[in-house]
């Protein structure tokens, strides 16, 4: 099965979101005051990591469920 452009875009967006989320988390430690994470950094990181997880998790779950339905219909 060859991936289409939509799949590639979704994967790239999820990976970029993850990297940016990690970058914000690291930046929260490096900017003054050192060691104190701003609430906005935590919120941004949480949202980006949630997006990353949902793209992979929900997409993969739906793919598995659709494949189960197709396999069930083929055996009937």
N, C-alpha and C positions, 0 to 999 in steps of 0.2 A: 504494500500500500504506500503510495507516494504522497507526502504531505502537501496540502494545498497552501496558497498564500495566506488564507485566513488563519490556519493553524500556526504558521510561522509567525505571523504578526502577534497572535495571542501569546505565544511562547516568549517572543522578544519583549513584549510589554510586561509580562510577568517577571522576567529576569531583570529588566531595567528597574522595575518597581522595587524588587527585592534589594538590588544593589544600592539604590537611592535610600531606601529605608535603613540599611546598614550604615550608609554614609552619614545620614542624619543622626543616628544613634552615636556614632563615633564622634561627630562634631559636637554633640551635646556634652561630651566629656572633655573636649579640648578647649572650648571657649570659656572665658571667665564667667562666673566663678568656677574654677576647676572642680570636677567631680560632682557638680550639681546639674541634674538634667532638668531642663525647662519642661513644663507641662505640654507646651506646643510641640516640642520635639517628640515627646512620648506619644502624643496624639497622632502626629504625622507618621511616625514609625508604625504605630499600631494599624493605622488605616492602610498603609502600603503593604505591610505584611499580611493583612487580612485579604487585600486584593490578590496578592500573590497566591495565598493558600486557596482562595476561592476559584481562581482560574484553573489551577491544577486539580484541586479536589472535586469540585462540582462538575467540571468538564470531564474528568476521568470517570466519575460515578455515572454520569449520563451515558457516556460511551459504553461502559460495561453493561448498563441496563438495556440499552438499545441492542447490543450484541446478543444478550440473553433472549430478548424478544425475537430477534431474527432467527436464532438457532431453534427456538421453540416452534416457530412457524415452519421452518424447513423440515423438522421431524414429523410434523402432523400430516 
